[in-house]
Amino acid sequence: MAIPAIAPYRLPGDLDLPRNRVVWKPDSRRSALLIHDMQRYFLDAFAAEDSPMVELLTHIKSIRRRCVELGIPVVYTAQPGGQSPKQRGLLQDFWGAGIGADAEQPRIVEEIAPGDRDIVVTKWRYSAFQRTDLLDILHQLGRDQLIICGIYAHIGCLMTACEAFMQDIQPFFVADAVADFSLEYHSMALSYAAQRCAFTLSTQQLLAHLRPSPGRPATTAELAAAPFTIQRLREDIAAILDQPVSAIADDDNLLYTGLDSIRLMSLLERWRREGVELNFVELAERPTIAGWWELIAARACSVATNPGHPG
């Protein structure tokens, strides 16, 4: 019952993300990063030089680097090799003996290996909270948010997110920093997480929230690394209206949902600081998320094709 070879597939992008039921924002003062089961035994099922593996490692490296810069604790899970049938329990029925006693199989891949200050939790079941001291670690660190990346999305990552939620820890499920047996399983995990227990977001969106100096304007390099997305547009509108993202459809007239001129000007000022140039009149003329996104996308395309254009 070894893990079968996993066919390459494209990781979901920003426009593929499901709508979140909640409006949570990761905070460097509240969060910890969980790098889940990135061990050679599990990664060997993927094609090393193809998607999603190439992007997965790149994204996790970027997230870990930012967390280290901000002093966000980094926690790894790793299943032990050579487990006895008693230690395996019911996992034996589904997955067989698991990781062998070979020293290489349990090893976390070198590209994202733990540093001296990182925490490694020995993991025994799907959820990283089961039979571990992860919850105590988070409490001791004063953290009530958990950023989740790694493998496999619909098994351990999702079960860990569910249990974090049930322990009043806000999970952030990084859609393009997890991987799975297939795009179908991957998408299912994202949809369930977004609707039932977590906030889903992309690596770029996460990095946009976790900036080195909170409160200062983003640098040009940071903005380039975290482009404005339709999901970000939805989240900003929902936040200023104090409503769930899921409560506002893309074609809803925002003027009828409580978006008055003061709130609109506040959004415009915030977006201008991040390089998104719009004006009050054009937004008022087409007051829907879909209409605003068309304007933003068209302007971004114009700038991309005419780099010297001031707009």
FIVEX-722353 format. One record per residue: x, y, z of N, C-alpha, C, O in turn. Coordinates in steps of 0.1 Angstrom, whole numbers, plus 5000, padded with zeros to 4 digits. Example, Ala and Ser with C-alpha at 12.3 -4.5 7.8 and 13.67 -1.06 7.14 Angstrom:
% FIVEX-722353
513249435078512349555078513249675078514249675085;512849785071513749895071512950005079513450115080;
END
This chain:
% FIVEX-722353
500849885000500050005000500950135000500550225007;502050124993502850244992502150354984501150334977;502550474987501950594980502150584965503350574961;501150584957501350574942502050704937501950804943;502650684925503150804918502150904915500950874912;502451034917501451144916501751214903502851264900;500751224894500951284881501051434883500451494892;501851504875502051654876500651724874499851674866;500551834881499351914879499652064883500652084891;498952154878499152294880498552334894497452304896;499352404902498852454915497752564912497852634902;496752574921495752674919496352814920497352834928;495852914912496353044913495353134921494353084926;495653264921494753354929493353354924492453354933;493153344911491753344906491053214908489853204905;491753104912491152974915490752954929490152854932;491053054938490753034952489253034955488553114949;488852954964487352954968487153084976488053144981;485853114977485453234985485553185000485153075004;486153275008486253245022484953285029484353385026;484653205039483453235047483753345058482853415063;485053355062485453455072486453555066486953535056;486553665073487553765070488653775081488453845090;489653685079490753685089491953745082492153725070;492853795089494153845084495253795092495253815104;496253735086497453685094498153805100498353905093;498653785112499353895120500653835125500653725131;501753895121503053845125503153825140503953745145;502453905148502553895163501753785168501853745180;500853725160499853625165500153485159499653385164;500853485148500953355140502153275142503253325147;502053145139503153055138503052985124501952975119;504152945119504152875106504352725108505152685116;503452645102503552495103503952445089503152455079;505052385088505552315076505252165078505952095086;504252115071503651985074504251875065504051865053;504951775072505351645066506151655053505951575044;506951755052507751775039508951675040510151725040;508651545040509751445042509951375029509051365020;511151325027511551255015510551145011510251124999;510151065021509250955018507951005010507550935001;507351115015506151165008506451234995505651224986;507551314995507851394983508251304971508151344960;508751184974509251094963508151054954508351004943;506851074958505751034950505551134939504851104929;506151254940505951354930507151354920508251304923;506951414908507951434898508751554903508251664904;510051534906510851634913510951764905511051874910;511051754892511351864883510051924876510151994866;508851884882507651934875506751994886507051984898;505552044881504552094890503851974896503651874890;503451984909503452104917504752114925504852214933;505652024924506752014934507652134933508052194943;507952184921508852294919508352424926508952494933;507052454923506352564929506152554944506352644952;505852434948505652404963506852444971506752514981;508052394967509252424974509652564974510052624984;509452634962509752774961508852854970509352944977;507552824970506652904979506952884994506852975001;507152754998507452735012508752805016508752855027;509752805008510952875011510753015013511253075022;509953075004509653225005508853255018509153355025;507853165021507153195034507953175046507953255055;508853065046509653045058510653165059510853205071;511253205048512153325049511553445055512153515064;510253475051509653595056509353575071509453665079;508853455075508553425089509853445098509753495109;510953395093512153405100512553555102512953605112;512353635091512653775092511853845102512253945109;510553805104509653875113509653815127508853855135;510453705129510453645142509253555145508853525156;508553515134507453425135507953285138508753235130;507453215148507953075151507652985139506552985133;508652895136508452795125508452655132509352625139;507352585129507252445134507152355123506352375113;507852245124507752135114507052015120507251985132;506351935112505951805116506751705108507051725096;507051585114507751485107507351345113507351335126;506851255105506551125110507751045111508651045103;507850955122509050875124509050755115507950705111;510250705111510350585103510350465112510550465124;510050345106510050225112509050205124509450155134;507850255122506850245133506450105134506350025125;506150065147505549935149504049935146503450045145;503449815144502049815141501149875152500149945149;501649875164500849935175500950085173499950155175;502150145170502250285168501450335156500850445156;501450255145500650285133499150285136498450365130;498650195143497250185146496450165133496850085124;495350235132494450225120495150275107494650245096;496150355108496850405096497450285088497550285076;497750175096498250055089497250005079497549955068;495950005082494849955074494750035061494449975050;494950165062494850255050496150265042496050265030;497250275049498550315042499650215044500750235040;499450105051500450005053501450055064501150125073;502650005062503750025073504250165074504850205084;504050245063504450385063505950395061506550315053;506550505066507950535064508850415069508650375080;509850375061510750275065511750315074511850435078;512550225079513650255088514850325082515750365089;514950325069516050395062516150535066515150605068;517350575069517550715075517150825065516850935070;517150805052516750905043515250935042514851045040;514450825043513050845041512350945050511451015046;512650945063511951035072512551185071512051275078;513651205064514351325064513551435057512951415047;513451555064512851675058513751725047514951725049;513251755035514051785023514951905026514551995033;516151895020517151995024516752135020517152235027;516052155009515652285005514952375015515052495016;514252305024513452375035513752315048512952315057;514952265050515352195063515152285075515452405073;514852235086514652315098515952385102517052325101;515852505107517052575113517152545128516352475134;518252605134518552575148517452615157517252555168;516752725154515652775162514252725159513352755167;514152645149512852585145512452475154513352405161;511252445155510652335163510252225154509552245145;510652105158510151985150509351895159509751855170;508151875155507151795163507051655156506751645144;507151555164506951415159505551385158504751405167;505051345146503651335142503251195141503951115135;502051155146501651015146500350995139500050885135;499551095136498251085130498051195120498851275118;496851195113496651295102496851435108497551515103;496151465119496251595125497551615133498051525140;498151725131499451755138499151785153500151795161;497951795157497651815171497451685179497551675191;497251565172496951445178498251375184499151355176;498251345197499351285203500651365202501751305203;500451495201501651585201501451695211500351705217;502451775213502351895222502152025214502552135219;501752015202501652135193500752245199501152365199;499652205205498752305211499452375223499352495224;500152305231500852365242501952455237502152565243;502652415226503652495220503152635216503652735219;501952625209501352755205500952845216501152965216;500352775226499952855238501152915245501153035249;502252845246503452895253504053005245504653105251;503953005232504453105223503553225222503853335216;502353215228501353325227500753335213500553455209;500653225206500153235192498753175190498553065195;497853245183496553195181496153195166495053185163;497253195158497053175143498053075138499253075143;497652995129498552895124498552895108497552865102;499652925102499852925088500252785084501252735089;499452725075499652585072500152565057499552615048;501252495056501752455042502352315043502652265054;502552255031503152125031502252025024501552055014;502351895028501551785021500951695032501451695043;499951625029499051635017497851725020497351715031;497451805011496451905014495151845020494651905030;494551745014493251695018493351595030492351545035;494551565034494751465045495251545057494451605065;496551535060497051595072496951745073496651795084;497151815062496951965062495552005066495352095075;494551945060493151975062492751935076492052015083;493151815081492751775094493451855105492751885115;494651905102495251995112494552125112494352185123;494152175100493352305100492052295108491652385115;491352175106490152155113490352155128489552215135;491352085132491552075147492052215153491652245164;492852285145493252415150491952505152491852565162;491052505142489852575143489052535156488552615163;489052405159488252355171488952385184488352375194;490252425183491052475195491152625195491852675203;490252695187490252845187491652895182492053005186;492252825173493452875166493052905152492552815145;493253025147492853065134493752995124494953035123;493352905115494252845105494252925092493152975088;495352945086495553005073496052895064497252855065;495252865054495552745045496152805032495452865024;497452785030498152855019497952765006498552665005;497052814997496552724986497652674977497552564972;498652764974499752724965501052684972502152684966;500952664985502052604993501652475000502352435009;500652414995500252274998500252194985500052254974;500352064986500251984974499451854978499351824989;499051784967498151674970498251564959499151574951;497451454960497451344951497051394937497451334927;496251494936495651544923495151684925494851724936;494851754914494151884915492751864921492351954928;492151754918490751734923490751734939490051794945;491651654944491851644959492251784964491751824975;493151844958493651974962492552074963492452144973;491752084952490652184952489652154962489052244968;489352024965488351984975488852034989488052084996;490152014991490652065004490552215006490152255017;490852284996490752434996489252474999489052565007;488352414991486952444993486452415007485752505013;486752305012486352265025486952365036486252415045;488252385035488852475044488252615044487952665055;488052665032487452805031486052815037485652915042;485252705036483852715040483652665054482652695060;484652595060484352525072485252555084484852545096;486552585081487452585092488652685091489352705101;488852745079490152815077489952935068488852955062;490953015066491053115056492053075046493253055049;491653065033492553025023493053145016492353245014;494353145012494953255005496253194998496653085000;496753274989497953244981499153284989499153364998;500353234984501553274990501753424988502253494998;501453484977501653624975500753704984501153804990;499553664986498653734995499153725010499053825017;499653605013500153595027501353685029501453755039;502253685019503453775020503053925020503754005027;502053955014501554095014501054135028501254255032;500554045035500054075049501254075058501354155067;502253985056503353975065504554055060505453995054;504454185062505554265057506554295069506154295080;507754315065508854335075508554445085508954425097;507954555081507754665091506254705090505954795082;505354635098503954675097503754815099504354885108;502854875091502555015093503255105083502755215080;504355065077504955145067504455115053503955005051;504555205044504155175030504955065024506155045027;504354975016505054865010506054925000505855024993;507254854999508254894989507854844975506854764974;508454904965508154854951508354714950507654644943;509454654955509754514954508654434961508254324955;508154474972507154404979505854404971505154294970;505454514965504254524957504454434945503454374941;505554424939505754344927505654194931505154114923;506054164943505954024948504553984952504253864954;503654084955502354064960501354144952500854244957;501054104940500154184931498754184936498254094943;498054294933496654314937495754204930495954184917;494954134937494154024931492654054933492254134942;491753984926490354004928489953954942489054004948;490653854947490353804960490653914971489953934980;491753984969492154094978491054204977490754264987;490554224965489554324963488254284971487754374978;487854164970486754114977486954134992486054174999;488154094997488454095011488454235017487854265028;488954335009489054475014487654525015487254605024;486754495005485354555005484654485016483854555024;484754355018484054295029484454345042483654365051;485754365044486254415057485754555060485354585072;485754645050485254785053483754785056483254875062;483054685050481554675053481254585065480154575069;482354525071482154435082481154325079480254295087;481354265068480554155063481454035059482654055055;480953915059481753795054481953815039481153875032;483053775034483353785019482253705012481853755001;481753595017480753515010479453585009478553545001;479253695017477953765017477753865005476653915002;478853884998478853984987479253924974480353874972;478253914965478453854952479253954943479154074945;479953904933480753984924479854084916480354194912;478554054914477754144907476754224915475854294910;476954214929476054304938476454444936477554484934;475354534936475654674936476054714950475354714960;477354754951477954784964477354914971477454924983;476754994963476155114969474955084977474455154985;474354964974473154914981473554824993472654785001;474854804995475254715006475954795017476454735027;475854925016476355015027477655075024478355145033;478155065012479455135008479155275004478855314993;479255365014479055505012480255575007481355515005;480155705004481355774998482555785007483655785003;482355785021483455795030484255665029485455665029;483555555030484255425029484855405015485955355015;484255455005484855434992486155514991487055474985;486155634996487355714995488455655004489655665000;488055595015489055525023489755405015490955385016;488855335008489455225000490355274989491455224986;489955384982490755444972492055484977493155464970;492155554988493355594994494255474997495455484995;493755375003494455255007495055194994496255154994;494255184984494755114971495755204964496755144958;495655334965496655424958497955404964498955404957;498055384978499355364984499955234980501155214982;499255144974499755014970499855014954500054904949;499755124948499955134934498755104925498955094913;497555104931496355084923495655214921495055264931;495755274909495255404907493855404901493655354889;492855444908491455454904490955584909491555654917;489755624904489155744909487655724913487055624908;487155814921485855804926484755784916483855704917;484855864906483755874895483655734888482555684887;484755684884484755564876484255444884483555354879;484555444897484055334906482555354909481855254909;482155474910480655504913479855464901478655434902;480455474889479655444876479455294874478555254867;480255214880480155064879480454994892481454934894;479455014902479754984916479554834919478754794928;480354744912480354604916481754554916482654614911;481954444923483354384924483754354910484954384906;482854294902483254254888483654374880484654374872;482854484881483154604874484454664878485254714869;484754674891485954734895487154644891488254704888;486954514892488154434888488454444873489654444869;487454464865487654494851488554614849489454614841;488254724856489054844856490454814860491454864853;490654754871491954724877492754634867493954664865;492154534862492854444853493254514840494354494835;492354594835492654664823493754764825494654774816;493754824836494854924839496254854841497254904836;496154744847497454664849497954614836499154614834;497054574827497454524814498054644806499054624799;497454764807497954874800499354914805500254944797;499654914818500954944823501954844819503054874816;501554714819502454604815502954614801504054584798;502054654792502354664778502954804774503554814764;502754904783503355034781504055074793503555164801;505255024797505855054809506155194813506155234824;506255284802506455424805505155504807505255624811;504055434806502755504807502555544822502755454831;502155664825502055704839500855644846500855644858;499855584839498655534845498955394850498055334856;
END
